[in-house]
């Protein structure tokens, strides 16, 4: 075995250290163009038709007594509206997801609640009102079909009226299932 002199040892050490340093240094990332800003696909006026319902609300029955609370907020990059409902005592809760469908040019709501209920509604906006309608099966008994129609009206004082009507005779007559006034918290 041959011994290295001090200078030779130092030179060998520098070569080894430098080689290790270069071996561990990652290669620079290739230059890329900056990413484009995320697209905002839901900016057409139709997507904003239900925005009058956005906010945090106290909800009252026609007699002025509290019916519950509701939080309505945009979700999915502003493409949908999420409702979170809680009854006055908090024993009944529900959520709805609302979206304008650019393909069929209609609004859709999917509702689910703490009693296992589900409702699918479709409709549109006209004259400061959003009206959605759907058919619920097995209400009040198996085989029955009940048309459910819910209308949200933007009142001039900033409140919103939600009128939920039901028909068991194909829309000839309607009964009120819920009539609530949404007042901003």
QUIFENNOR-V354746 format. One record per pair of residues at least 4 apart in sequence whose ideal C-beta (glycine too) atoms are under 7 Angstrom apart, sorted by sequence separation. I is the first residue (numbers start at 1). J is the second residue. If there is no record, write none. Layout:
# QUIFENNOR-V354746
i=I j=J
i=I j=J
This chain:
# QUIFENNOR-V354746
i=4 j=8
i=5 j=9
i=6 j=10
i=7 j=11
i=8 j=12
i=9 j=13
i=10 j=14
i=11 j=15
i=12 j=16
i=13 j=17
i=14 j=18
i=15 j=19
i=16 j=20
i=17 j=21
i=18 j=22
i=19 j=23
i=20 j=24
i=21 j=25
i=43 j=47
i=60 j=64
i=61 j=65
i=74 j=78
i=76 j=80
i=86 j=90
i=87 j=91
i=113 j=117
i=125 j=129
i=138 j=142
i=140 j=144
i=155 j=159
i=167 j=171
i=169 j=173
i=4 j=9
i=42 j=47
i=60 j=65
i=75 j=80
i=87 j=92
i=101 j=106
i=125 j=130
i=139 j=144
i=155 j=160
i=167 j=172
i=60 j=66
i=61 j=67
i=75 j=81
i=112 j=118
i=138 j=144
i=154 j=160
i=155 j=161
i=167 j=173
i=60 j=67
i=74 j=81
i=75 j=82
i=86 j=93
i=100 j=107
i=101 j=108
i=111 j=118
i=124 j=131
i=139 j=146
i=153 j=160
i=167 j=174
i=4 j=12
i=58 j=66
i=59 j=67
i=85 j=93
i=111 j=119
i=123 j=131
i=137 j=145
i=152 j=160
i=153 j=161
i=166 j=174
i=59 j=68
i=72 j=81
i=73 j=82
i=85 j=94
i=98 j=107
i=99 j=108
i=123 j=132
i=165 j=174
i=166 j=175
i=59 j=69
i=110 j=120
i=122 j=132
i=123 j=133
i=135 j=145
i=136 j=146
i=152 j=162
i=165 j=175
i=58 j=69
i=59 j=70
i=72 j=83
i=84 j=95
i=98 j=109
i=121 j=132
i=122 j=133
i=165 j=176
i=166 j=177
i=57 j=69
i=83 j=95
i=109 j=121
i=121 j=133
i=122 j=134
i=135 j=147
i=136 j=148
i=150 j=162
i=151 j=163
i=165 j=177
i=57 j=70
i=70 j=83
i=71 j=84
i=82 j=95
i=83 j=96
i=96 j=109
i=97 j=110
i=121 j=134
i=163 j=176
i=164 j=177
i=70 j=84
i=96 j=110
i=108 j=122
i=120 j=134
i=133 j=147
i=134 j=148
i=150 j=164
i=164 j=178
i=56 j=71
i=70 j=85
i=82 j=97
i=83 j=98
i=96 j=111
i=107 j=122
i=119 j=134
i=133 j=148
i=106 j=122
i=107 j=123
i=133 j=149
i=149 j=165
i=162 j=178
i=163 j=179
i=55 j=72
i=68 j=85
i=69 j=86
i=80 j=97
i=81 j=98
i=94 j=111
i=95 j=112
i=106 j=123
i=107 j=124
i=119 j=136
i=54 j=72
i=68 j=86
i=80 j=98
i=94 j=112
i=106 j=124
i=107 j=125
i=131 j=149
i=132 j=150
i=148 j=166
i=162 j=180
i=53 j=72
i=54 j=73
i=68 j=87
i=80 j=99
i=94 j=113
i=147 j=166
i=54 j=74
i=68 j=88
i=79 j=99
i=93 j=113
i=94 j=114
i=131 j=151
i=146 j=166
i=147 j=167
i=161 j=181
i=162 j=182
i=67 j=88
i=92 j=113
i=93 j=114
i=146 j=167
i=66 j=88
i=92 j=114
i=129 j=151
i=130 j=152
i=146 j=168
i=159 j=181
i=160 j=182
i=92 j=115
i=107 j=130
i=109 j=132
i=129 j=152
i=159 j=182
i=129 j=153
i=144 j=168
i=147 j=171
i=159 j=183
i=107 j=132
i=128 j=153
i=128 j=154
i=158 j=184
i=54 j=81
i=121 j=148
i=53 j=81
i=119 j=148
i=121 j=150
i=50 j=81
i=47 j=79
i=42 j=77
i=42 j=78
i=42 j=79
i=40 j=78
i=41 j=79
i=50 j=98
i=49 j=100
i=47 j=100
i=46 j=100
i=50 j=107
i=50 j=125
i=49 j=125
i=50 j=130
i=49 j=130
i=53 j=152
i=52 j=154
i=53 j=160
i=52 j=160
i=70 j=182
i=67 j=180
i=62 j=179
i=61 j=180
i=60 j=180
i=59 j=180
i=60 j=181
i=59 j=181
i=59 j=182
i=60 j=183
i=57 j=182
i=58 j=183
i=57 j=183
i=57 j=184
i=58 j=185
i=57 j=185
i=55 j=184
i=56 j=185
